[in-house]
Amino acid sequence: MLTVRITAAEHLLLRRLAQGHRSDVSEVVADGLLDIIPTVSSPADAYRLLGALAALAAPAPCALTVWLPAPLADLLVPGAARVAQVTQVRIGSASAMLGAALRLWLAQDPGRLAENLSVMHAGRPSALVAA
């Protein structure tokens, strides 16, 4: 289990995405990581992730604790190492990497997020209400 700090609007969007796909928030966060982590190999995206990490410097008002499957949580460490390799800035913890990746993922258009989740959850209809 990892805890991250997010804004109230991000928390609401996560809850709506979870409800729309009949899953829980931890599952949506895991799906978001599966969507974001592969992009960290691109230098531009590594810098975007670092920018999302900088946005975490000002504490967000909501703490969110999520459960991630061990193989997915284990991807946070090499992801952080890749960001450090590209940007020369070390991400201090798995929670910080998760927070940055989650905020970067949530910064996308909510409709696109719901669409991507629909692909990942093929066969389960989305009931996401526009944010």
BALOBA-1460 file (C-alpha; in Angstrom, 3 decimals):
// residues 131
<rec num="1" residu="m" x="0.000" y="0.000" z="0.000"/>
<rec num="2" residu="l" x="1.214" y="3.457" z="-0.895"/>
<rec num="3" residu="t" x="-0.118" y="6.854" z="0.126"/>
<rec num="4" residu="v" x="-0.071" y="9.874" z="-2.156"/>
<rec num="5" residu="r" x="-1.337" y="13.422" z="-1.812"/>
<rec num="6" residu="i" x="-3.718" y="14.656" z="-4.482"/>
<rec num="7" residu="t" x="-6.153" y="17.517" z="-4.900"/>
<rec num="8" residu="a" x="-9.848" y="17.229" z="-4.146"/>
<rec num="9" residu="a" x="-10.610" y="17.534" z="-7.879"/>
<rec num="10" residu="e" x="-8.198" y="14.684" z="-8.687"/>
<rec num="11" residu="h" x="-9.747" y="12.567" z="-5.939"/>
<rec num="12" residu="l" x="-13.238" y="13.236" z="-7.316"/>
<rec num="13" residu="l" x="-12.110" y="12.325" z="-10.840"/>
<rec num="14" residu="l" x="-10.593" y="9.065" z="-9.586"/>
<rec num="15" residu="r" x="-13.826" y="8.185" z="-7.779"/>
<rec num="16" residu="r" x="-15.885" y="8.969" z="-10.893"/>
<rec num="17" residu="l" x="-13.605" y="6.888" z="-13.085"/>
<rec num="18" residu="a" x="-13.815" y="4.005" z="-10.626"/>
<rec num="19" residu="q" x="-17.616" y="4.210" z="-10.442"/>
<rec num="20" residu="g" x="-17.870" y="4.500" z="-14.211"/>
<rec num="21" residu="h" x="-15.891" y="1.322" z="-14.703"/>
<rec num="22" residu="r" x="-17.326" y="-0.582" z="-11.774"/>
<rec num="23" residu="s" x="-13.975" y="-0.860" z="-10.070"/>
<rec num="24" residu="d" x="-12.279" y="0.644" z="-7.060"/>
<rec num="25" residu="v" x="-9.907" y="3.595" z="-6.905"/>
<rec num="26" residu="s" x="-6.848" y="1.348" z="-6.441"/>
<rec num="27" residu="e" x="-7.673" y="-0.480" z="-9.678"/>
<rec num="28" residu="v" x="-8.046" y="2.809" z="-11.556"/>
<rec num="29" residu="v" x="-4.715" y="4.023" z="-10.166"/>
<rec num="30" residu="a" x="-3.104" y="0.744" z="-11.265"/>
<rec num="31" residu="d" x="-4.576" y="1.151" z="-14.751"/>
<rec num="32" residu="g" x="-3.310" y="4.728" z="-14.852"/>
<rec num="33" residu="l" x="0.187" y="3.553" z="-13.999"/>
<rec num="34" residu="l" x="0.015" y="0.975" z="-16.767"/>
<rec num="35" residu="d" x="-0.846" y="3.847" z="-19.099"/>
<rec num="36" residu="i" x="1.870" y="6.259" z="-17.861"/>
<rec num="37" residu="i" x="4.897" y="4.175" z="-16.811"/>
<rec num="38" residu="p" x="5.799" y="3.030" z="-20.359"/>
<rec num="39" residu="t" x="6.047" y="6.670" z="-21.477"/>
<rec num="40" residu="v" x="8.793" y="7.437" z="-18.963"/>
<rec num="41" residu="s" x="11.327" y="6.104" z="-21.477"/>
<rec num="42" residu="s" x="10.784" y="9.267" z="-23.527"/>
<rec num="43" residu="p" x="12.914" y="12.223" z="-22.333"/>
<rec num="44" residu="a" x="10.032" y="14.665" z="-22.888"/>
<rec num="45" residu="d" x="7.707" y="12.554" z="-20.765"/>
<rec num="46" residu="a" x="10.371" y="12.086" z="-18.092"/>
<rec num="47" residu="y" x="10.554" y="15.874" z="-17.796"/>
<rec num="48" residu="r" x="6.748" y="16.115" z="-17.742"/>
<rec num="49" residu="l" x="6.713" y="13.586" z="-14.906"/>
<rec num="50" residu="l" x="9.354" y="15.611" z="-13.114"/>
<rec num="51" residu="g" x="7.125" y="18.680" z="-13.555"/>
<rec num="52" residu="a" x="4.257" y="16.751" z="-11.975"/>
<rec num="53" residu="l" x="6.606" y="15.869" z="-9.119"/>
<rec num="54" residu="a" x="7.429" y="19.553" z="-8.647"/>
<rec num="55" residu="a" x="3.698" y="20.247" z="-8.404"/>
<rec num="56" residu="l" x="3.651" y="17.892" z="-5.418"/>
<rec num="57" residu="a" x="5.969" y="20.251" z="-3.528"/>
<rec num="58" residu="a" x="2.907" y="22.221" z="-2.445"/>
<rec num="59" residu="p" x="0.994" y="19.665" z="-0.367"/>
<rec num="60" residu="a" x="-2.349" y="18.676" z="-1.816"/>
<rec num="61" residu="p" x="-5.250" y="18.495" z="0.630"/>
<rec num="62" residu="c" x="-6.240" y="14.835" z="0.136"/>
<rec num="63" residu="a" x="-4.281" y="11.781" z="1.161"/>
<rec num="64" residu="l" x="-5.080" y="8.695" z="-0.873"/>
<rec num="65" residu="t" x="-3.903" y="5.230" z="0.109"/>
<rec num="66" residu="v" x="-3.967" y="2.684" z="-2.698"/>
<rec num="67" residu="w" x="-3.102" y="-0.963" z="-2.994"/>
<rec num="68" residu="l" x="-1.047" y="-1.936" z="-6.012"/>
<rec num="69" residu="p" x="-0.137" y="-5.449" z="-7.090"/>
<rec num="70" residu="a" x="3.517" y="-6.087" z="-6.206"/>
<rec num="71" residu="p" x="4.703" y="-6.426" z="-9.836"/>
<rec num="72" residu="l" x="3.184" y="-3.033" z="-10.657"/>
<rec num="73" residu="a" x="4.509" y="-1.356" z="-7.507"/>
<rec num="74" residu="d" x="7.931" y="-2.778" z="-8.403"/>
<rec num="75" residu="l" x="7.830" y="-0.788" z="-11.674"/>
<rec num="76" residu="l" x="7.916" y="2.465" z="-9.715"/>
<rec num="77" residu="v" x="11.583" y="2.010" z="-8.786"/>
<rec num="78" residu="p" x="12.922" y="1.497" z="-12.345"/>
<rec num="79" residu="g" x="10.585" y="4.274" z="-13.503"/>
<rec num="80" residu="a" x="12.117" y="6.635" z="-10.959"/>
<rec num="81" residu="a" x="15.598" y="5.473" z="-11.994"/>
<rec num="82" residu="r" x="14.784" y="6.242" z="-15.642"/>
<rec num="83" residu="v" x="13.584" y="9.731" z="-14.722"/>
<rec num="84" residu="a" x="16.799" y="10.284" z="-12.733"/>
<rec num="85" residu="q" x="18.895" y="9.017" z="-15.643"/>
<rec num="86" residu="v" x="17.232" y="11.413" z="-18.098"/>
<rec num="87" residu="t" x="16.796" y="14.474" z="-15.873"/>
<rec num="88" residu="q" x="19.615" y="14.063" z="-13.322"/>
<rec num="89" residu="v" x="16.962" y="14.555" z="-10.599"/>
<rec num="90" residu="r" x="16.396" y="11.695" z="-8.173"/>
<rec num="91" residu="i" x="12.853" y="10.891" z="-7.084"/>
<rec num="92" residu="g" x="13.032" y="10.130" z="-3.391"/>
<rec num="93" residu="s" x="10.450" y="7.391" z="-2.901"/>
<rec num="94" residu="a" x="7.986" y="5.057" z="-4.549"/>
<rec num="95" residu="s" x="5.153" y="7.196" z="-3.153"/>
<rec num="96" residu="a" x="6.630" y="10.294" z="-4.795"/>
<rec num="97" residu="m" x="6.936" y="8.456" z="-8.118"/>
<rec num="98" residu="l" x="3.370" y="7.197" z="-7.780"/>
<rec num="99" residu="g" x="2.097" y="10.671" z="-6.940"/>
<rec num="100" residu="a" x="3.855" y="12.247" z="-9.905"/>
<rec num="101" residu="a" x="2.715" y="9.523" z="-12.322"/>
<rec num="102" residu="l" x="-0.845" y="9.683" z="-11.012"/>
<rec num="103" residu="r" x="-1.047" y="13.471" z="-11.288"/>
<rec num="104" residu="l" x="0.451" y="13.360" z="-14.783"/>
<rec num="105" residu="w" x="-2.112" y="10.732" z="-15.823"/>
<rec num="106" residu="l" x="-5.019" y="12.639" z="-14.256"/>
<rec num="107" residu="a" x="-3.994" y="15.847" z="-16.061"/>
<rec num="108" residu="q" x="-5.295" y="14.335" z="-19.304"/>
<rec num="109" residu="d" x="-8.779" y="14.928" z="-20.629"/>
<rec num="110" residu="p" x="-11.270" y="13.003" z="-18.423"/>
<rec num="111" residu="g" x="-13.009" y="11.651" z="-21.526"/>
<rec num="112" residu="r" x="-9.727" y="10.260" z="-22.796"/>
<rec num="113" residu="l" x="-9.039" y="8.672" z="-19.424"/>
<rec num="114" residu="a" x="-12.457" y="7.008" z="-19.456"/>
<rec num="115" residu="e" x="-11.886" y="5.839" z="-23.036"/>
<rec num="116" residu="n" x="-8.492" y="4.341" z="-22.146"/>
<rec num="117" residu="l" x="-10.036" y="2.590" z="-19.161"/>
<rec num="118" residu="s" x="-12.768" y="1.205" z="-21.416"/>
<rec num="119" residu="v" x="-10.097" y="-0.342" z="-23.607"/>
<rec num="120" residu="m" x="-8.352" y="-1.804" z="-20.555"/>
<rec num="121" residu="h" x="-11.669" y="-3.073" z="-19.195"/>
<rec num="122" residu="a" x="-13.011" y="-4.337" z="-22.519"/>
<rec num="123" residu="g" x="-16.529" y="-5.586" z="-22.063"/>
<rec num="124" residu="r" x="-17.359" y="-3.387" z="-19.088"/>
<rec num="125" residu="p" x="-19.374" y="-0.302" z="-20.153"/>
<rec num="126" residu="s" x="-18.424" y="3.121" z="-18.828"/>
<rec num="127" residu="a" x="-20.898" y="5.226" z="-16.886"/>
<rec num="128" residu="l" x="-18.547" y="8.174" z="-16.321"/>
<rec num="129" residu="v" x="-20.374" y="11.450" z="-15.946"/>
<rec num="130" residu="a" x="-18.502" y="14.390" z="-17.456"/>
<rec num="131" residu="a" x="-16.267" y="15.974" z="-14.841"/>
